[in-house]
Amino acid sequence: MSEWLDDEAGPVVRPYALTRGRTRSSREGFELIAIIATAATSSFAPAGAGPEHLAILEMCVRPLSVAEVSAKMRLPLGVVRVLLGDLLEYGLIAVRRPEPDNRLPNERLLKEVLNGLQAL
């Protein structure tokens, strides 16, 4: 990945070139805390996979969050999401999305919090 960066000039390749002009992934959005892991079946690089795709596969042998992938790649989050969408389409990564938290605090807990605040 270092061949794509120049410390003085910044990125040599513009982000839209890495995604072939795409601004959104063909898959649903990747939350910042979603965990990305290289799938066991990723022993080949499909046609059209760029060096960034390969770097993500190599990096995610140890599962990382989308935010960590973006930071380690030194690429904007939008670009990383498009690249991850490509890898997901190829079946080369597994995504573990956060569980939705539908639990609402019960009335008793809210009353205890309110009483505690009033006691201050």
C-alpha distances in whole Angstrom, upper triangle without the diagonal:
4,5,6,7,11,13,16,15,13,11,11,11,14,13,16,15,12,15,17,20,20,21,22,21,24,25,26,24,22,24,22,23,23,22,19,19,18,21,23,23,20,20,19,16,19,19,17,14,11,7,7,10,10,7,10,13,12,12,15,17,18,19,18,19,18,18,16,13,13,13,10,8,9,11,14,16,18,14,14,17,17,14,16,19,18,17,21,22,21,22,19,19,22,23,25,27,29,33,35,37,40,42,44,46,50,53,54,51,51,54,53,51,53,56,53,52,56,57,55
4,5,5,8,9,13,13,11,10,10,12,14,15,18,16,14,18,20,22,23,23,25,24,27,28,29,27,25,26,24,26,26,24,22,22,21,25,26,27,23,23,22,20,22,22,20,17,14,11,11,14,13,11,14,16,15,14,18,20,21,22,20,21,20,19,17,15,15,14,12,10,10,12,16,18,20,17,16,20,20,18,20,23,22,21,24,26,25,26,23,23,26,26,29,30,32,35,37,39,43,45,47,48,52,55,56,52,52,56,55,52,54,57,54,53,57,58,55
4,6,8,10,13,12,11,9,8,10,13,15,17,15,14,17,19,21,22,23,25,25,28,29,30,29,27,28,26,28,28,27,24,25,23,26,28,28,24,24,22,20,22,21,19,17,13,10,11,15,14,12,15,18,17,17,20,22,23,25,23,24,23,22,20,18,17,17,15,12,13,14,17,20,21,18,18,21,21,18,21,24,22,22,25,27,25,27,24,24,28,28,31,32,34,38,40,42,45,47,49,51,55,58,59,55,55,59,58,55,57,60,58,56,60,61,59
4,7,10,12,11,9,6,5,6,10,11,14,12,10,14,16,17,19,20,22,22,25,26,28,26,24,26,24,26,26,25,23,24,23,26,28,28,24,24,23,20,21,20,18,16,12,10,10,13,14,12,15,17,17,17,20,22,23,24,22,23,21,20,19,16,15,15,14,11,10,11,14,17,18,14,15,19,18,16,19,21,20,20,23,25,24,26,23,23,26,27,29,30,32,36,37,40,43,45,47,49,53,55,57,53,53,57,56,53,55,58,56,54,58,59,57
4,6,9,8,6,5,6,8,10,12,15,14,13,16,18,19,21,21,23,24,27,28,29,27,25,26,24,26,27,26,24,25,24,28,30,30,26,27,26,23,24,24,21,19,15,13,12,16,16,14,16,19,19,18,21,23,24,25,22,23,21,20,18,16,15,14,13,11,9,10,14,17,18,15,16,20,19,18,20,23,22,22,26,27,27,28,26,25,28,28,30,31,32,36,38,40,43,45,47,48,52,55,56,52,52,55,55,52,54,56,54,53,56,57,55
4,6,5,5,6,7,10,12,14,17,16,16,20,21,22,24,24,26,27,30,31,32,30,28,29,27,29,30,29,28,29,28,31,34,34,30,30,29,26,28,27,24,22,19,16,16,20,20,18,20,23,22,21,24,27,27,28,25,26,24,22,21,20,18,17,16,14,12,13,16,20,21,18,19,23,23,21,24,27,26,26,29,31,30,32,29,29,32,31,34,34,36,39,41,43,46,48,49,51,55,57,58,55,54,57,57,53,55,58,56,54,57,58,56
4,6,6,8,10,13,15,16,20,19,19,22,24,24,26,25,28,28,32,33,33,31,29,29,26,29,30,29,28,29,29,33,35,35,32,32,31,29,30,30,27,25,21,19,18,22,22,19,21,24,23,22,25,27,27,28,25,26,24,22,21,20,18,16,15,14,12,14,16,20,22,20,20,24,24,23,25,28,28,28,31,33,32,34,31,30,33,32,34,34,35,39,40,42,45,47,48,50,53,56,57,53,53,56,55,52,53,56,53,52,55,56,53
4,6,9,10,14,15,17,20,20,20,23,25,25,27,26,29,30,34,35,36,33,31,32,29,31,33,32,31,33,32,36,38,39,35,36,35,32,33,32,29,28,24,22,21,25,25,23,24,28,27,25,28,31,31,31,29,29,27,25,24,23,21,19,19,17,15,16,18,22,23,22,23,26,27,26,28,31,30,31,34,35,35,37,34,33,36,35,37,37,38,42,43,44,48,49,50,52,55,58,59,55,54,58,57,53,55,58,55,53,57,58,55
4,7,7,11,12,14,17,17,18,21,22,22,24,24,27,28,31,33,34,31,30,31,28,31,32,32,31,32,32,35,38,38,34,35,33,30,31,30,27,26,22,20,19,23,24,22,24,27,26,25,28,31,31,31,29,28,26,24,24,23,20,19,19,17,14,15,17,20,21,20,21,24,24,24,26,29,28,29,32,33,33,35,33,32,35,34,36,36,37,41,42,44,47,49,50,51,55,57,59,55,54,58,57,54,55,58,56,54,57,58,55
4,6,9,10,12,15,15,15,18,19,19,21,21,23,25,28,29,30,27,26,27,24,27,28,28,27,29,28,32,34,35,31,32,31,28,29,28,25,23,20,18,16,20,21,19,20,24,23,22,25,28,28,28,25,25,22,20,20,19,16,15,15,13,11,11,13,17,18,16,17,21,21,20,23,25,25,26,29,30,30,32,29,29,31,30,32,32,34,37,38,40,43,45,46,48,52,54,55,52,51,54,54,50,52,55,53,51,54,55,53
4,5,7,8,12,11,11,14,16,16,18,18,20,22,25,26,27,25,24,25,23,26,26,26,24,26,26,29,32,32,28,29,27,24,25,24,21,19,16,14,13,17,18,16,18,21,21,20,23,25,26,26,23,23,20,19,19,17,14,14,14,12,9,9,11,15,16,13,15,18,18,17,20,22,22,22,25,27,27,29,26,26,28,28,30,30,32,35,36,39,42,44,45,47,51,53,55,51,51,54,54,50,52,55,53,51,55,56,53
4,7,9,12,10,11,14,15,16,18,19,22,23,26,27,29,27,26,27,26,29,29,29,26,28,27,30,32,32,28,29,27,24,24,23,20,19,15,14,14,17,18,17,19,22,22,21,24,27,28,28,26,26,23,22,22,20,17,17,17,14,13,12,14,18,18,15,17,20,19,18,21,23,22,23,26,27,27,29,27,27,30,30,32,32,34,38,39,41,44,47,48,50,54,57,58,55,54,58,57,54,56,59,57,55,58,60,57
4,6,8,7,7,11,11,12,15,16,18,19,22,24,26,24,23,25,24,27,27,27,24,26,25,28,30,30,26,27,25,21,21,20,17,16,12,12,11,15,16,16,17,20,21,21,23,26,27,27,24,24,21,21,21,18,16,17,17,13,12,11,13,16,15,12,14,17,16,15,18,20,19,20,23,24,24,26,24,25,27,27,30,30,32,36,37,39,42,45,46,49,52,55,57,53,53,56,56,53,55,58,56,54,58,59,57
4,6,5,7,9,10,10,12,13,16,17,20,22,24,22,22,23,22,26,26,26,24,26,26,28,31,30,27,28,26,23,23,21,18,17,14,14,13,16,18,17,18,21,22,22,23,27,28,27,24,24,20,20,21,18,15,17,17,14,12,10,11,14,13,10,13,16,14,14,18,19,18,20,23,23,24,26,25,25,27,27,29,29,31,34,35,38,40,43,44,47,50,53,54,51,50,54,54,51,52,56,54,52,55,57,55
4,5,5,7,9,8,10,9,12,14,17,19,20,18,18,20,19,22,22,23,21,23,23,25,28,28,25,26,25,21,21,20,16,15,13,13,11,13,16,15,15,19,20,19,21,24,25,24,21,20,17,17,18,15,12,14,15,12,11,8,8,10,9,6,9,12,11,11,14,15,15,17,19,20,21,23,22,21,24,23,26,25,27,31,31,34,36,39,41,43,47,49,51,48,47,51,51,48,49,53,51,49,52,54,52
4,5,5,6,5,7,7,11,13,15,18,19,18,18,21,20,24,23,24,22,24,24,26,29,28,25,27,25,21,20,19,15,15,13,15,13,15,18,18,17,20,22,22,23,26,27,26,24,22,19,19,20,18,15,18,19,15,14,11,10,12,10,8,11,12,10,11,15,15,14,17,19,19,20,23,22,22,25,24,27,26,28,31,32,35,37,40,41,44,47,50,52,49,48,52,52,49,51,54,53,51,54,56,54
4,5,5,6,9,11,13,14,17,19,21,20,20,23,23,26,25,25,23,25,24,26,29,27,24,26,23,19,19,17,13,13,11,12,12,13,16,16,17,20,21,21,23,26,27,26,24,24,20,21,22,19,16,19,19,15,15,12,13,15,13,10,13,14,12,12,15,16,14,17,20,19,20,23,22,22,25,25,28,28,30,34,34,37,40,43,44,47,50,53,55,52,51,55,55,52,54,57,56,54,57,59,57
4,6,8,9,10,12,13,15,17,19,18,18,20,20,23,22,22,19,21,20,22,25,24,21,22,20,16,16,15,11,10,8,9,8,10,13,13,13,16,18,18,19,22,24,23,21,20,17,18,19,15,14,16,16,12,13,10,11,13,11,7,9,12,9,8,12,13,12,14,16,17,17,20,18,19,21,21,25,25,27,31,32,35,37,40,42,45,48,51,53,50,49,53,53,50,52,55,54,52,55,57,55
4,5,5,7,9,9,11,14,16,15,16,19,19,22,20,21,19,20,20,22,25,23,20,22,20,17,16,15,11,11,10,12,10,10,14,15,14,16,19,19,19,22,24,23,21,20,16,18,19,16,14,17,18,14,15,11,11,12,10,7,9,10,7,7,11,10,9,12,14,14,15,18,17,18,20,20,23,23,26,29,29,33,35,38,40,43,46,49,51,48,47,51,51,49,50,54,52,51,54,56,54
4,6,9,11,11,13,16,18,18,19,22,22,25,24,25,22,24,23,24,27,25,22,24,21,18,16,14,11,12,11,13,13,13,16,17,17,19,22,22,23,25,27,26,25,24,20,22,23,20,18,21,21,17,18,15,15,16,13,10,13,13,10,10,14,13,11,15,17,16,17,20,19,20,23,23,26,26,29,32,33,36,38,41,43,46,49,52,54,51,51,54,55,52,54,57,56,54,57,59,58
4,6,9,11,13,16,18,17,19,21,22,25,24,25,23,25,25,26,29,28,25,27,25,21,20,18,14,15,14,17,15,16,19,20,19,22,24,24,24,28,29,28,26,24,21,22,23,20,18,21,22,19,18,15,14,15,12,10,13,13,10,12,15,14,13,17,19,18,19,22,22,22,25,24,27,26,29,32,32,35,37,40,42,45,48,50,53,50,49,53,53,51,52,55,54,53,56,58,56
4,6,7,9,12,14,14,15,18,19,22,21,23,21,23,23,24,27,26,24,26,24,21,19,18,14,15,14,17,15,15,19,19,18,20,23,23,23,26,27,25,23,22,18,19,22,19,17,20,21,18,18,15,13,13,10,8,11,10,7,10,13,11,11,15,16,15,17,20,20,20,22,21,24,23,25,28,28,32,33,37,38,41,45,47,49,47,46,50,50,48,49,53,52,50,53,55,54
4,7,10,12,13,12,13,16,17,20,19,21,20,23,23,25,28,27,25,28,26,23,21,21,17,17,17,19,16,16,20,20,18,21,24,23,22,26,27,25,22,20,16,17,20,18,15,18,20,17,17,13,11,11,7,7,10,9,7,10,12,11,12,16,16,16,19,21,21,20,22,20,23,21,23,26,26,29,31,34,35,38,42,44,46,44,43,46,47,44,46,49,48,46,50,52,50
4,6,8,9,8,11,13,15,18,17,19,18,21,21,22,26,25,23,26,25,22,20,20,17,17,17,19,16,16,20,20,18,20,23,22,21,24,25,23,21,18,15,16,19,17,15,19,20,18,18,15,12,11,7,8,10,7,6,9,11,9,11,14,14,14,16,18,19,18,19,17,20,18,20,23,23,26,28,31,33,36,39,41,44,41,41,44,45,42,44,47,46,45,48,50,49
4,5,7,7,9,12,14,17,15,17,15,18,18,19,22,21,20,23,22,19,17,18,15,15,16,18,15,14,17,18,15,17,20,20,19,22,23,20,19,17,13,16,18,16,15,18,20,17,18,15,14,11,9,9,9,6,4,7,8,5,7,10,10,10,13,14,15,14,15,14,17,16,19,21,22,25,27,30,32,35,38,41,43,41,40,44,45,42,44,48,47,45,49,51,49
4,7,9,11,15,17,19,17,18,17,19,19,19,22,21,20,23,21,19,17,17,15,15,17,20,17,15,19,20,18,19,22,22,20,23,25,22,21,19,16,19,21,19,18,22,23,21,22,19,17,15,12,12,13,10,8,10,10,6,8,11,10,8,12,13,15,15,16,15,18,17,20,22,22,26,27,31,33,36,39,42,44,42,42,46,46,44,46,49,48,47,50,53,52
4,6,8,12,15,16,14,15,14,16,17,17,20,20,19,22,21,20,18,19,17,17,18,21,18,16,19,20,17,18,21,21,19,21,22,20,19,17,14,17,20,17,17,21,22,20,22,19,18,15,13,13,13,9,8,10,9,6,8,10,8,8,12,12,14,13,13,12,14,13,16,18,19,22,24,27,30,33,36,39,41,39,39,43,43,41,43,46,45,45,48,50,49
4,7,9,13,14,12,14,14,17,18,19,22,22,21,25,24,23,21,23,21,20,21,23,20,18,21,22,19,19,23,22,20,22,23,20,18,16,13,16,19,17,17,21,22,21,22,19,18,14,12,14,13,9,10,13,11,8,12,13,11,11,15,15,16,14,14,11,13,11,14,15,15,19,20,24,26,29,32,35,38,36,35,39,40,38,39,43,42,41,44,46,46
4,6,9,11,10,13,13,16,18,19,23,23,22,25,25,23,22,24,21,20,21,22,19,17,21,21,17,19,22,20,18,21,21,18,16,13,11,13,16,15,14,18,19,19,19,17,14,11,10,12,11,7,9,12,10,8,12,13,12,13,16,16,17,15,14,11,12,10,12,15,15,18,20,23,25,28,31,34,36,34,33,37,38,35,37,41,40,39,42,44,43
4,6,8,6,9,9,13,15,17,20,21,20,23,23,22,22,23,21,19,20,21,17,16,19,18,14,16,19,17,15,18,18,14,12,10,7,10,12,12,12,15,16,16,17,15,13,10,10,11,9,6,9,11,8,8,12,12,11,13,16,15,15,12,12,9,10,8,10,13,14,17,20,22,25,27,31,34,36,33,33,37,37,34,36,40,38,38,41,43,42
4,5,5,9,11,14,17,19,22,23,22,26,26,25,25,27,25,23,23,23,20,19,21,20,16,18,21,18,16,19,18,15,12,9,7,8,12,12,12,14,17,17,18,16,14,10,11,13,11,9,12,14,11,12,16,16,14,17,19,19,18,15,14,10,10,7,8,11,12,14,17,20,22,24,28,31,32,30,29,33,33,31,33,36,35,34,37,39,38
4,6,9,10,14,17,19,23,24,23,26,27,25,26,28,25,23,23,22,19,18,20,19,15,18,19,16,15,18,17,13,10,7,5,5,8,10,9,11,14,14,15,14,12,9,11,13,11,10,13,14,12,14,17,17,16,19,21,20,19,16,15,12,11,9,10,13,14,16,19,21,23,25,29,31,33,30,30,33,33,30,33,36,34,33,37,38,37
4,6,9,13,16,18,21,23,22,26,27,26,27,29,27,24,24,24,20,19,21,19,16,18,19,16,14,17,15,11,9,5,6,7,9,11,11,13,15,16,17,17,15,12,14,16,13,12,16,16,14,15,19,18,16,20,22,20,19,15,14,10,9,7,7,11,12,14,17,19,21,23,27,30,31,28,28,32,31,29,31,34,32,32,36,37,35
4,7,10,13,15,18,20,19,23,24,23,24,26,25,22,23,22,19,18,19,18,14,15,18,15,12,15,14,10,8,5,6,8,10,11,12,14,15,16,18,17,16,13,14,16,13,11,14,15,11,13,16,15,13,16,18,16,16,12,10,7,6,5,6,10,12,14,18,20,22,25,28,31,33,30,30,34,33,31,34,37,35,35,38,40,39
4,7,10,12,15,17,17,20,22,21,22,25,24,21,21,21,18,16,17,16,13,13,15,12,9,11,10,6,5,4,6,9,9,10,12,14,14,15,18,17,17,14,16,17,13,12,15,15,11,13,16,14,13,16,17,15,14,10,8,6,5,6,8,12,14,17,20,22,25,27,30,34,35,32,32,36,35,33,36,39,37,37,41,42,40
4,7,9,13,14,13,17,18,17,19,21,20,17,18,18,15,13,14,13,9,9,11,10,6,9,9,5,5,6,7,10,10,8,11,14,13,14,17,16,17,14,15,15,11,11,13,12,9,11,13,10,10,14,14,12,10,7,6,5,7,9,11,15,17,20,23,25,28,31,34,37,38,35,36,40,39,37,40,43,41,41,44,45,44
4,6,9,11,11,14,15,16,17,21,20,17,18,17,15,13,13,12,9,8,10,9,5,6,7,4,7,9,10,13,12,11,14,16,15,15,18,18,19,17,19,18,14,14,16,14,11,13,14,11,10,14,14,11,9,6,5,7,8,11,14,17,20,23,26,28,31,33,36,40,41,38,39,42,42,40,43,45,43,43,47,48,47
4,7,8,7,10,12,12,14,18,18,15,16,15,14,11,10,11,8,6,8,8,5,5,8,7,10,12,13,16,14,12,15,17,16,15,19,19,20,19,20,18,15,15,16,13,11,13,13,9,10,13,11,9,6,4,6,9,11,15,18,20,23,26,29,31,34,37,40,43,44,41,42,46,45,43,46,49,47,47,51,52,50
4,5,6,9,11,12,14,17,18,16,18,18,17,13,13,14,12,9,11,12,9,8,11,10,13,15,15,19,18,16,19,21,19,19,23,22,23,21,22,21,17,17,18,15,12,14,13,10,9,12,10,7,5,5,6,9,12,15,18,20,24,27,29,31,35,37,40,44,45,42,43,47,46,45,48,50,48,49,52,53,52
4,6,8,11,13,15,19,20,17,20,19,19,16,14,16,14,11,12,14,11,9,12,12,15,18,19,22,21,19,22,24,22,22,25,25,27,25,26,24,21,21,21,18,16,17,17,13,13,15,12,10,8,8,9,13,15,18,21,23,27,29,32,34,37,40,42,46,47,44,46,49,49,47,50,53,51,51,55,56,55
4,6,8,11,12,16,17,15,18,18,18,15,14,16,15,11,13,15,13,12,15,15,18,20,20,24,23,20,23,25,23,23,26,26,27,25,26,24,21,21,20,18,16,16,15,12,12,13,10,8,6,9,10,14,17,20,23,25,28,31,34,36,39,42,45,48,49,47,48,52,51,50,53,55,54,54,57,58,58
4,6,7,9,13,15,12,14,15,15,11,10,13,12,8,10,13,11,10,14,14,16,19,18,22,20,18,20,23,20,19,23,22,24,23,23,21,18,19,18,15,14,15,13,9,11,12,9,8,5,8,10,14,17,20,23,26,29,32,34,37,40,42,45,49,50,48,48,52,52,50,53,55,54,54,57,58,57
4,7,10,13,15,13,15,15,16,13,11,14,14,10,11,14,13,12,15,17,19,22,22,25,23,20,23,25,22,21,25,24,27,26,26,24,21,22,21,18,17,18,16,13,14,15,12,11,9,11,14,18,20,24,27,29,32,35,38,40,44,46,49,52,54,51,52,56,55,53,56,59,57,57,61,61,60
4,6,10,12,10,13,13,15,12,10,13,14,10,12,15,15,14,18,19,21,23,22,25,24,20,23,25,23,21,24,24,26,25,25,22,20,21,20,16,16,17,14,12,14,14,10,11,9,12,15,19,22,25,28,31,34,37,39,42,45,48,51,54,55,53,54,57,57,55,58,60,59,58,62,63,62
4,7,8,6,9,10,12,9,7,11,12,10,11,15,15,15,18,19,20,22,21,23,22,19,21,23,21,19,22,21,23,23,22,19,18,19,17,14,14,15,12,10,13,13,9,11,9,12,16,19,22,24,28,31,33,36,39,42,45,47,50,54,55,53,53,57,56,54,57,60,58,58,61,62,61
4,6,6,9,12,13,10,10,14,14,12,15,17,17,18,21,21,22,23,22,25,24,20,22,25,23,20,23,22,23,23,22,19,18,18,16,13,14,14,10,9,12,11,7,10,9,13,16,19,23,25,28,31,33,37,39,42,45,47,50,54,56,53,53,57,57,55,57,60,59,58,62,63,62
4,6,9,12,13,11,12,15,16,15,17,20,20,21,24,24,25,26,24,26,26,22,23,26,24,21,24,22,24,24,22,19,19,19,16,14,16,15,11,12,14,13,10,13,13,16,20,22,25,27,31,33,35,39,41,44,47,50,53,56,58,55,56,59,59,57,60,63,61,60,64,65,64
4,6,10,11,9,11,14,15,14,17,19,19,21,24,24,23,24,22,24,24,20,20,23,22,19,21,19,21,21,19,16,16,17,14,11,14,13,10,11,14,12,10,14,13,16,19,21,25,26,30,32,34,38,40,43,46,48,52,55,57,54,54,58,58,55,58,61,59,58,62,64,62
4,7,8,6,7,10,11,11,13,15,16,17,20,20,20,21,19,21,21,17,18,20,19,16,18,17,18,18,17,14,14,15,12,9,11,12,8,8,12,12,10,12,11,13,17,19,22,24,27,30,32,35,38,41,44,46,49,53,54,52,52,56,55,53,55,58,57,56,59,61,59
4,5,5,7,9,10,11,13,14,16,18,20,20,20,21,18,20,20,16,16,18,17,13,16,14,16,17,17,13,13,15,12,9,12,13,10,11,14,14,13,16,14,15,19,20,24,25,28,31,33,36,39,42,44,47,50,53,55,52,52,56,56,53,55,58,56,56,59,60,59
4,5,5,6,9,10,10,12,14,16,18,19,18,20,18,19,18,14,15,16,14,11,14,13,16,17,17,14,13,15,14,11,13,15,13,12,16,17,15,17,14,16,19,20,24,25,28,32,34,37,39,42,44,47,50,53,55,52,52,55,55,52,55,58,56,55,58,60,58
4,5,5,6,9,10,10,12,15,17,17,15,16,14,15,15,11,11,13,11,8,11,10,12,13,14,10,9,12,11,8,10,13,11,11,14,15,14,16,13,14,17,18,21,22,25,28,30,33,36,39,41,43,47,50,51,48,48,52,51,49,51,54,52,51,55,56,54
4,5,5,6,9,10,11,13,15,15,15,16,14,16,15,11,12,15,13,10,14,12,14,14,14,11,9,11,10,6,8,10,8,7,11,12,11,12,10,11,14,15,19,20,23,26,29,32,34,37,40,42,45,49,50,47,47,51,51,48,51,54,52,51,55,56,54
4,5,5,6,9,10,11,14,15,15,17,16,18,16,12,14,16,14,11,15,14,17,17,18,14,12,15,14,10,11,13,11,9,13,14,12,13,10,11,15,17,20,22,25,28,31,33,37,39,42,44,47,51,52,49,49,53,52,50,52,55,53,53,56,57,56
4,5,5,6,9,10,12,13,13,15,14,15,13,10,11,13,10,8,12,12,15,15,17,14,11,14,14,11,11,15,13,11,15,17,15,16,12,12,16,17,19,21,24,27,30,32,36,38,40,42,46,49,50,47,47,51,50,48,50,53,51,50,54,55,53
4,5,5,6,9,11,10,10,11,10,12,11,7,9,11,9,8,12,11,14,13,14,12,9,11,12,9,8,12,11,9,12,14,13,13,10,9,12,13,16,18,20,24,26,29,32,34,37,39,42,46,47,44,44,48,47,45,47,50,48,47,51,52,50
4,5,5,7,10,10,11,13,13,15,13,10,13,15,13,12,15,15,17,16,18,15,12,14,14,11,10,13,12,8,11,13,12,11,8,7,11,12,15,18,21,24,27,29,33,35,38,40,43,46,48,45,45,49,48,46,49,51,49,49,53,54,52
4,6,6,9,10,11,14,14,16,14,11,14,15,12,11,15,16,19,18,20,17,14,16,17,14,13,16,15,12,15,17,15,15,11,11,13,15,18,20,23,26,29,31,35,37,39,41,45,48,49,46,47,50,49,47,50,52,50,50,54,54,53
4,6,7,8,8,11,12,13,10,8,11,12,9,9,13,14,17,16,18,16,13,15,17,13,12,16,16,13,15,18,17,16,13,11,13,14,16,18,20,24,27,29,32,34,37,39,42,45,46,43,43,47,46,44,47,49,47,46,50,51,49
4,5,5,6,9,10,12,10,8,12,13,11,11,15,15,17,16,18,16,13,14,16,13,11,14,15,11,13,16,15,14,10,8,10,11,12,15,17,21,24,26,29,31,34,36,39,42,43,40,41,45,44,42,44,47,45,45,48,49,48
4,6,9,12,14,16,13,12,15,16,14,15,18,19,21,20,22,20,16,18,19,16,14,17,17,13,15,18,16,14,11,9,11,12,14,17,19,22,26,28,31,33,36,38,41,44,45,42,43,46,45,43,46,49,47,47,50,51,50
4,6,10,13,14,11,11,15,15,13,15,18,19,21,19,22,21,17,18,20,18,15,19,19,16,16,20,19,17,14,12,12,13,13,16,18,21,24,26,29,31,34,35,38,42,42,39,40,44,42,40,43,46,43,44,47,48,46
4,7,10,12,10,10,13,14,13,14,17,18,19,17,19,19,15,16,18,16,13,16,17,14,14,18,18,16,13,10,9,9,10,12,14,17,20,22,26,27,30,32,35,38,39,36,37,40,39,37,40,43,41,41,45,45,44
4,7,8,6,6,10,11,10,12,14,15,16,14,17,16,13,13,16,15,12,15,17,15,15,19,19,17,15,11,11,10,10,12,13,17,19,21,25,26,29,31,34,37,38,35,35,39,38,36,39,41,39,39,42,43,42
4,5,5,6,9,10,11,12,14,14,14,12,14,15,11,11,15,14,11,14,17,15,15,18,19,18,16,12,12,9,9,10,11,14,17,18,22,24,26,28,31,35,35,32,33,36,36,33,36,39,37,36,40,41,39
4,5,5,6,9,10,11,12,11,11,8,10,11,8,8,11,11,9,11,14,13,13,16,18,17,15,12,12,10,10,10,12,15,17,19,23,25,27,29,33,36,37,34,34,38,37,35,37,40,38,37,41,42,41
4,5,5,6,9,10,10,10,10,7,11,12,9,10,13,13,12,15,17,16,17,20,21,21,19,16,16,13,14,13,13,17,18,20,24,25,27,29,33,35,37,33,33,37,36,33,36,39,37,36,39,40,39
4,5,5,6,8,10,11,11,10,13,13,10,12,15,14,13,16,18,16,17,21,21,21,18,15,16,14,14,15,15,19,21,22,26,28,30,31,35,38,39,35,35,39,38,35,38,40,38,37,41,42,40
4,5,5,6,8,9,10,9,12,11,7,10,12,11,10,13,15,13,15,18,18,18,15,13,14,13,14,15,16,20,22,24,28,30,32,34,37,40,41,38,38,42,41,38,41,44,41,41,44,45,44
4,6,5,6,5,6,6,9,8,6,9,11,10,10,14,15,15,16,19,20,20,18,15,17,15,17,16,18,22,23,25,28,30,32,34,38,40,42,38,38,42,41,38,41,44,41,40,44,45,43
4,5,5,7,8,8,12,12,10,12,15,14,14,17,19,18,20,22,23,23,20,18,19,18,19,19,20,23,25,26,30,31,33,35,38,41,42,39,38,42,41,38,40,43,41,40,43,44,42
4,5,8,11,11,14,13,11,14,16,14,14,18,18,17,19,22,22,22,19,17,19,18,19,20,21,25,27,28,32,34,35,37,41,43,44,41,41,44,43,41,43,46,43,42,46,47,45
4,5,9,10,12,10,8,12,13,11,12,16,16,15,18,20,20,21,18,16,18,18,20,20,22,26,28,30,33,35,37,39,43,45,47,43,43,47,46,43,45,48,46,45,48,49,47
4,7,9,12,10,9,13,15,13,15,18,18,18,20,23,23,24,21,20,22,21,22,22,24,27,29,31,34,36,37,39,43,45,47,43,43,46,46,43,45,48,45,44,47,49,46
4,6,8,7,7,10,11,11,12,15,16,16,18,20,21,22,20,19,20,19,21,21,23,26,27,30,33,35,37,38,42,45,46,43,42,46,46,43,45,48,46,44,48,49,47
4,5,5,6,9,10,11,12,14,16,17,18,20,22,23,21,19,21,19,21,20,21,25,25,28,30,33,34,36,40,42,44,41,40,44,44,40,42,45,43,42,45,47,45
4,5,5,6,9,10,10,12,14,15,16,18,20,21,19,17,18,16,18,16,18,21,22,24,27,29,31,33,37,39,41,38,37,41,41,38,40,43,41,40,43,45,43
4,5,5,6,9,10,11,13,15,15,17,19,20,19,18,19,17,19,17,19,22,22,25,27,30,32,34,38,40,42,39,39,42,42,40,41,45,43,42,45,47,45
4,5,5,6,9,10,11,13,14,16,17,19,17,16,18,17,19,19,21,24,25,28,30,33,35,37,41,43,45,42,42,46,46,43,44,48,46,45,48,50,48
4,5,5,6,8,10,10,12,14,15,16,15,13,15,14,16,16,18,22,23,26,28,31,33,35,39,42,44,41,40,44,44,41,43,46,45,43,47,48,47
4,5,5,6,9,10,10,12,14,15,14,13,14,12,14,14,16,19,20,23,26,29,31,33,37,40,41,39,38,42,42,39,41,45,43,42,46,47,46
4,5,5,6,9,10,11,13,14,14,13,15,14,17,16,19,22,23,26,29,32,34,36,40,43,45,42,42,45,46,43,45,48,47,46,49,51,49
4,5,5,6,9,10,11,13,11,11,13,13,16,17,20,23,24,28,30,33,35,38,41,44,46,43,43,47,47,45,47,50,48,47,51,52,51
4,5,5,6,9,10,10,9,8,10,9,13,13,16,20,21,24,27,30,32,35,38,42,43,41,41,44,44,42,44,47,46,45,49,50,49
4,5,5,6,9,10,10,9,11,10,14,14,17,20,21,25,27,30,32,35,38,42,44,41,41,45,45,43,45,48,47,46,49,51,50
4,5,5,6,9,9,9,12,13,16,17,20,23,25,28,30,33,36,39,42,45,47,45,45,48,49,46,48,52,50,50,53,55,53
4,5,5,6,5,6,9,10,14,16,19,22,24,27,30,33,36,38,41,45,46,44,44,48,48,46,48,51,50,49,53,54,53
4,5,5,6,5,7,8,12,13,17,19,21,25,27,30,33,36,39,42,44,41,42,46,46,44,46,49,48,47,51,52,51
4,5,8,9,10,12,15,16,20,22,24,27,29,32,35,38,41,44,46,44,44,48,48,47,49,52,51,50,54,55,54
4,5,8,11,13,16,18,22,24,26,30,32,35,38,41,44,47,49,47,47,51,51,49,51,54,53,53,56,58,57
4,6,8,10,14,16,20,22,24,28,30,33,36,39,41,45,46,44,45,49,49,47,49,52,51,51,54,56,55
4,7,10,14,16,20,22,25,28,31,33,36,39,42,45,47,44,45,49,48,47,49,52,51,50,54,55,54
4,7,10,13,16,19,21,25,27,30,33,35,38,42,43,41,41,45,45,43,46,48,47,47,50,51,50
4,7,10,13,15,18,21,24,26,30,32,35,39,40,37,38,42,42,40,43,45,44,44,48,49,48
4,6,10,12,15,18,21,23,26,29,32,35,37,34,35,39,38,37,39,42,41,41,44,45,45
4,7,9,12,15,18,20,23,26,29,32,33,31,32,35,35,33,36,39,37,38,41,42,42
4,6,9,12,15,17,20,23,26,29,31,28,29,33,33,31,33,36,35,35,38,40,39
4,6,9,12,14,17,19,23,26,27,25,25,29,29,27,30,33,31,31,35,36,35
4,6,9,11,14,17,20,23,25,23,23,27,27,26,28,31,30,30,34,35,35
4,6,9,12,15,18,21,23,21,21,25,25,24,26,29,28,28,31,33,33
4,6,8,11,14,17,19,17,17,21,21,20,22,25,25,25,28,30,30
4,6,10,12,15,18,16,16,20,21,20,22,25,25,25,28,30,30
4,7,9,12,14,13,13,17,17,17,19,22,22,22,25,27,27
4,6,9,12,10,10,14,15,14,16,19,19,19,22,24,25
4,7,8,6,7,10,11,11,13,15,16,16,19,20,21
4,6,6,7,9,10,11,13,15,16,17,19,20,22
4,5,5,6,9,10,10,12,14,15,16,18,20
4,5,5,6,9,10,11,12,14,15,16,19
4,5,5,6,9,10,11,12,14,15,17
4,5,5,6,9,10,11,12,14,16
4,5,5,6,8,10,10,12,14
4,5,5,6,9,10,10,13
4,5,5,6,9,10,11
4,5,5,6,9,10
4,5,5,6,9
4,5,5,7
4,5,5
4,5
4
